[in-house]
């Protein structure tokens, strides 16, 4: 299944109904398809499946520890517990 096929499938199963016990509506705010092999993500916001946004991770996540924050170029950033 391609990424676009997966997004098309999501467009058919998105929740959009009134809750039967409470007064709120249940709706999909966004649908997302993740391609972990390529580090990509496709998002369709507000049920607009005609406009799909693609994001790509350009570098791996970095762990930020106490020492790197305390010695960073941003002295106003403080470590919180």
C-alpha positions as CSV (number, residue, x, y, z in Angstrom):
1,X,0.0,0.0,0.0
2,X,1.4,3.4,-0.9
3,X,1.3,6.4,1.3
4,X,-1.5,8.0,-0.8
5,X,-3.5,4.8,-0.7
6,X,-3.2,4.8,3.1
7,X,-4.4,8.4,3.2
8,X,-7.3,7.6,0.9
9,X,-8.3,4.8,3.2
10,X,-8.2,7.2,6.2
11,X,-10.5,9.6,4.3
12,X,-13.1,6.9,4.4
13,X,-12.8,5.9,8.0
14,X,-12.5,9.4,9.7
15,X,-14.8,10.0,12.6
16,X,-17.5,12.6,12.1
17,X,-20.6,12.0,14.3
18,X,-22.4,13.3,17.3
19,X,-21.7,11.5,20.5
20,X,-24.8,9.6,21.7
21,X,-24.4,10.3,25.4
22,X,-22.8,13.7,25.5
23,X,-23.4,17.0,23.6
24,X,-20.1,17.1,21.6
25,X,-19.4,16.1,18.1
26,X,-16.5,13.7,17.4
27,X,-14.5,14.8,14.3
28,X,-11.1,14.1,12.9
29,X,-8.8,17.1,13.3
30,X,-6.2,15.5,11.1
31,X,-5.2,12.2,9.5
32,X,-1.5,11.2,9.4
33,X,0.4,8.5,7.5
34,X,3.9,7.8,8.8
35,X,6.7,6.3,6.6
36,X,9.3,5.4,9.2
37,X,11.6,3.9,6.6
38,X,12.1,7.2,4.8
39,X,11.4,9.5,7.8
40,X,8.4,11.0,6.2
41,X,4.9,12.0,7.4
42,X,1.9,13.0,5.4
43,X,-0.9,15.0,7.1
44,X,-4.4,16.0,5.9
45,X,-5.8,18.7,8.3
46,X,-9.5,19.5,8.9
47,X,-10.7,16.7,6.6
48,X,-9.2,18.4,3.6
49,X,-7.8,15.4,1.8
50,X,-7.2,17.5,-1.4
51,X,-4.3,19.2,0.4
52,X,-1.9,16.8,1.9
53,X,1.2,18.2,3.6
54,X,4.4,16.1,3.6
55,X,7.1,16.5,6.3
56,X,10.5,14.9,6.3
57,X,13.0,14.4,9.1
58,X,16.3,15.7,7.9
59,X,18.4,14.5,10.8
60,X,17.9,12.2,13.7
61,X,16.5,13.5,17.0
62,X,19.1,14.8,19.3
63,X,19.0,14.3,23.1
64,X,19.3,17.5,25.0
65,X,20.7,17.0,28.5
66,X,21.3,19.4,31.4
67,X,24.9,20.2,30.6
68,X,24.2,21.1,27.0
69,X,21.4,23.5,28.1
70,X,23.4,25.1,30.9
71,X,26.4,25.7,28.5
72,X,24.4,26.7,25.5
73,X,24.3,29.9,23.5
74,X,20.9,30.6,25.2
75,X,21.8,31.6,28.8
76,X,18.1,32.5,29.5
77,X,17.0,28.9,29.0
78,X,17.0,27.1,32.4
79,X,16.8,23.4,33.1
80,X,13.6,22.5,34.9
81,X,12.8,19.2,36.7
